[in-house]
Amino acid sequence: MSEPLDPYSRPNDASAYPGAVGPSPYTPPTGEERNWAMAGHLGSFVAAWLALGLLAPLLVMLTKGNESSYVRRHAVESLNFQLSWLIYTVLGGITAFLLAIVTLGLGLIVIVPLIAVFLLTYAVLVIVGGVKASQGAEFRYPLTIRLVS
């Protein structure tokens, strides 16, 4: 019985992503591929201020994803992370607002530190993803909903 196909189990297999072009069997990513993969992660900081951090990985995936399965894997991973954290931010914001209203503002004692931890965790994970991509390594974000494949 054959194993189910996991796009992350084989480092550079083009068959994992339809339309992606890449060498098979595994060859290390080139410097340009590593740079584009890193841009898919770190570029999200540019647009994150407008809650559009998903634009950078989406653009990388659409422009370079068909040329390199390595770049596509990193762009898809970053895009899924950005979408997941956008969902978490919206749900957390609604919850925080309701908690602040119900507790007449006392909930802010808990909410403000949680927001700081949330922002710090986001920044650290994006930086780690960018560093791993620049080193030619694979990286999977924790707590990520895999919406795009």
N, C-alpha and C positions, 0 to 999 in steps of 0.2 A: 504494500500500500504506500503510495507516495505521500510525502509531507506536503501540507498546504504551503503555497508560495508566500513567503514573507519578504517584502521588498528590502528589509533591513538585514536579512540573514546573509545575503551575498553582497559584498561591498560595492561592486561596480557592474551589476548585471542590468543591461539595457532592457531585458524582457520584463523586469519588474514594473516599468513605467512605459505604457504604450506610447509610441511616438518618440521616445527618448533614444538618442544615439549615443553609444558608448562602447568601449571595448569590453569584450568578454573572452577569456577569463580576466580576472582582476589585474589592473595596472594602476600604479599610484597616480593620483590626480596631478595635473600639471600646476604650475604656479598660478596661471590665469584661472584655472578652475577653482583652486583654493581661494583666490581673491574674490571671485564671484560668489562662492558659497559663503564666505565671511560677510560679504555685502548683504546677503540675504538675511543674516542675523543682525548685524550691527546697524544696517540701514534703517531698521525699524525705529531707532532712537530719533531719527530726523523727523518723522511724521507722527511719533507717539504723542506729541504735545496736543495734537488735534484729534486724538483717539483714532488715528488712521495708521497705526504702526504696521498694519498688515499690507500697506501699499508697497513697501520695499521688497519683501519676499515675493509678493505677487508679481511685481515687475521683473525681478530676477528670474522667477520661474517661467514667465511668458517670453522673455528675451533670450535667455541662455539655457533654459531647462531642456529644450529639444536638442541641444548640442552636446550636453554632458549629463549623464545620469547622476554623477556625483553632485553637480550643482543643483539639479532638480531635487534630489533627496534632501539636501540642506534647505533649499527654498521651501519645499513642502513642509518640512518639519517646523521651520520658523513660521510659516503661514498658519499652520495648525495651532501653534503656541499663541500667536497673536490673536487669532479668532477666539481661542479658549479664554485668554485673559481679558478680552473685551467682554465676553459673556460674564465672566466672574466679576468684572468691574461694575457692570450694569446691575447685576443681582446684588452685589455687595453694597452698592450705592443706595439702592432702594431699601435694603435691609437696614443700613446705617441711618438713613433718613427716618424710617419708621421707628427705629429704636431711640433715636434722639427725641422724636416727638413724644413717644409714649413715656419716656423717663424724664421729660421736661428738661432735657439737656444734660442730665447726669450720665447718660450713655456715652457721651463724648469722651469721658475718661477712659473708656475701653476702645472706642472707635478710632480715635486719633493715633494711638500706638499701633493698632492693627493696620491702619492705612500706611504708616511708615514701614512696617514690616513687609507689607504687600509690595510697596514700591521698591524697596531694597531687594527683595527676592526677585522681582521682575528684572531689575538692572543686572544683578549678579548672573542670573540664568542666561540672559541675552549675551553678556560678555563671555561667559564660558562657552556658549554655542559658537560665537564668532572665533574665539581662540581655537577651539577644536577644529573648526572648519579650516582655519588658516594652517593648522598643523597636518591636515590631510586625514584627520580621524573622523569617525562617525560620532554623532551626538543625538540623543533623544531627550527632549524636555520631559520632566516629570509633570504629572497633573494636567496632561494635554489631551483634549478630545480630538481624535483623528477624524476630522471632517473632510479633508482633502487628501486624495491618495495619488 
